[in-house]
Amino acid sequence: MPLALIISSHVAGSQVGATAQATALAQFKIDSMVVPTVLFGRHPGWGIPGGAPVPIEVFEGMLDGIEANGLFGLVDLVITGYFATAAQVRAAARVIDAVRESPRPNGAAMRRPTVIVDPTMGDAGKGLYIPAETADEIIADLIPRADVVACNSWELQKLTGTDARDPQSAMRAARLLGKTTLVSSVHRGAEIGAVLADKKEAWLAAHAKSDRSPNGTGDLLTALYAASILEGQTFSYGLARAVGGVAETVTAANIWNAPELPIVGMGARIKQTSPTVRIERLA
């Protein structure tokens, strides 16, 4: 069974960060080891979140315990997301290297672990919402180590210094990174969607904008696309299914008047494409 290492936020009362990603990956029979960077009661968008960042000695100790149990050699997927401090980022970079260098035990899958970096640091209308030092460390230490960068359009603009708000500009900015890049919050007219691009091809999956969208859609999108990588899905299908899962979950949240993404309630539906999502090849 595939194994994921998720290094991101744990938020007890909100379906965001590692909390949401581990729940979603379970639908694909992917086990998750979650190492939290913060322990919050709720998403900061609701107000003061409660809790606190995880101290670096606790954070590193958890990672050391996982390594001591021989689990780095079993990891198929690493996802990094929200970080509270630059020291946590530096520790995560060391762990990525250790996971890649760990020998695979006899009988374990021999594929190279896939590293997905979500540079969670800001958004349109909010700007940078983590310390600048932490953002700088993500850019310097994690982006170069990523197989896939999963960011929103504002974050891609910060990474590349070029506009990434519409599909064509998002594709061009993504290719400046020189890595497979999944870009969320891409707008065109009344639509919103995601662009997936590498040096060979680029696709857009889009749907009509919703009046209300709970927090955590970017985290969910990253997890759903990560599952498609482990399954060996094509670029276009993996993107369409991931965006479809997010779109259907947001629709369900609105129908059920749910304040958070109803990931558990969606069940296997989260693994399906959506008729509301259209797929378009950009290059």
N, C-alpha and C positions, 0 to 999 in steps of 0.2 A: 504493500500500500504506500503511495507517495507520502512524503513528509515535508512539511513547510516549517521554516523558521520565520516568524513574524516579529519584527522589532519596531514597535510603534506604541501608540497610546492605548491604555486600558481605561474605558469610561463605563462605569457601572450602569448608569441609567440611560445611556444613549447608544444607538447602533451606529457607531463611528469607529474609525481607527482599527486596531487589531481586533477589537470586540466584534465588529461587523465582518471583518475578513475571515476570521476563523469560523464563524457561523456559516458564511457562504461556502467556504471551501469544504466543509463537512458534507454538503450535498453532493460533492464530486468524489466522496470517499478519500479525501486528502486530509490526513492528520496534521494538526498544527501545534507547534510549541511557541507560545507567546511570551516574549520578554518585554515587559512594559517600560516605557520611558517616563510616563506619568501615570499616577493613579488618581483619576478624577471621578466625581460623583455624577456629573452631567457635562454635556458639551458647553464650552464657554459662550456659545451663541445664546444660551438660555439665561446667562448671567454668571455670577461667580460660581466656578465649577465645583469647589470643594476639593479636598485632597491636596496633592503636591507632586512635584517632580520626584522621580526615583533617584535617590542618592547614587553617585557614581560607583561607590564601593558595593552597593547592593546590586546595581545593574551589572557590573562586571562579574560579581559573584554568581549571579544566575547563569550568565554565559559560561563561566568556568565550570559550573556544575553540569551543564549540558555537554560540554566538551569532555569532561572527566568520565561521563557515562558512555563515551564512544559514539555519540549521536551525530556529530558533525559529518561523519562519513556516510550517514544515511540520508542526509538532507538533499532533497531534489529541487527545492525552491526556497529562496530567501526574498522576503519582502521587507523593505524599510519604509517607514512613513514619518510620523511626527517625532521630533526630538526636542527636548527641553534645553539641552546644554551642548556646547561644542565638545566637551569631554565624552559625552555619550556617542556623538558622531564618530570621534576618533576610535572609540572602542568598537563600534559597529564595523568600521573599515577593517580593523584587525581581524574581526570575526569572519567577515566575508573572505578574506585571504585564507584564514585557517580552514574554513569549510571547503574551499576549492582545493586546498593542498592535502586534505585528509584522505587517507587511503580508503577505498571502498571495501567493506568486508566481503568475504566469500558469500555469494548468493545474492548480494545487493545489486540493484540496478546500476549499470555502469555509465549511465548518461551523466554528463557534466551538469552540476547544479546551475539553475537559472537564477540570476540575481535581478530583481526588479526594484528600482529605486524610485519612490514617489517623493520628490523634493518638497514636502509639505511645509510651506513657509509663507504663503500669502495668497491673495485673491483680488480680483477686480473690485474696486470700491472699498476695500479694506487695507490694501497695501501689505507690507511685511508685518506678520503677526508673531514672529519669533525673533529672538535677539539677532542682531546683524552678524555677530560672531558665529552663531550657530549656523545661519544661512551660508556664510562664507565657507565653513567647514564642509557642509553638505556639497557645495559646488566643487570644492577642491578635493575632497576625499571620497565621496560616494559616487558622484556622476561618472568619473573615469572608470569606476569598478562595475558599473551597471551593464547588464546585457540589454535591459529594457528600461527606458525612462518613462515613468507614468506621471504626467503633470497636468495642471490646468493651463489654460492659454496665458494667464498672467505670469505663472511661474516659468513657462517656456520663454516668454519675452524677457524675463529677468536673466534667464540662463544664456540667452543668445543676443540680447540687445536689439531684437527686431520684432516687429508687430506679429502677433499670432492669433488674432481674434476671429478671422474668417478662415474658411477651409484652405484656400490657396496659400495664404500667408502662414497658416499653421504648418502646412506641408513644407514650405520653404524653410521656415525656422527649424523644424524638426530635423531636416537634413543637414543643417549646420552643426548639429550635435554629433553627427557621424554614428549614431546608434539607432536601433529600433525605438521609436518614440510613440507613445499613446498620449494624445492630447485631448483633454476634456474641456467642456465649457466653450466650445467653438460655435459661433453664431452665424447664421445666414438668414436674414429676413425673419420670418416667424418660426424658424427652426432652430434647434439646438442639438448638438451632437458631439461626436468624437472623431478625431483623425488618427489613423494609424499609418506610420510611414517609416520606410527605411530607404536605402539607396536604390533599391530596385523597383519598388511599387509604393503606392499610397492610396488609401481608401477613406471615405467618409461614411459614417453611419449616423443618420439624423432622424429626428422626429419633431412633432410640434411641441413648442414650449408649454410647460405646465404652469398654471397660476401659482402653485405652491409645491415646493420640493423640500423634504426634510434634509437635515444634515447627513453627510456620509455617502453621498452618491459617488464621489470620486474614489473613496476607499472601496466601495462595492464594485465599481467598474474595474479597478485594478485586480481585485481578487478573481472576478469572473474571467478576465482576460488571462490571468495567470493559469487558471484551470485549463483554458484552451491550449496553452503552450504545452502543458504536461500531457494533454491528450493528443498532441500532434495535429491540431486542427490547422486549416489554411488561414492565411492572413484575413481574408475577407469574411469567412464564416466565423472565425474567432471574434472579430470585431463586432459583427452583426449580432451574434448571440450575447456578447457581453453588454452591449448597449441595449439590446432587447430586454435582458434581465433587469437592468436598472430601470428602464422605462416602465416595464410592467409593475415593478415594485413601487415606483412613485405613484403610478395610477392606483394601485391597491391602497396605498397610504391615504390618498385623497378620498377614495370610495369609503374606506373604513374610518375616516377621520382620525387616522393614527398620527400622533405627534412625531414618531420615529419611524424609520424604515422597517416594515414588517417582514424581515428576512426569514425568520423562523416560520411565520405564517404562510409565506409563499411556497415553502416546501420545494418540490421538484420543478415547479413552474419557473423558478429562478434560472433554470438550466436551458430554457427554451428561447428561441427567437420570438420576435413580436411582429405582428402584421402592421403595427404602427411605425415601424422603423424601416427606412429605405436605405439601401446601400449603393454607393456611387464610387466608381474608380476615378481617382484624381490624376494618377500617373502610372 
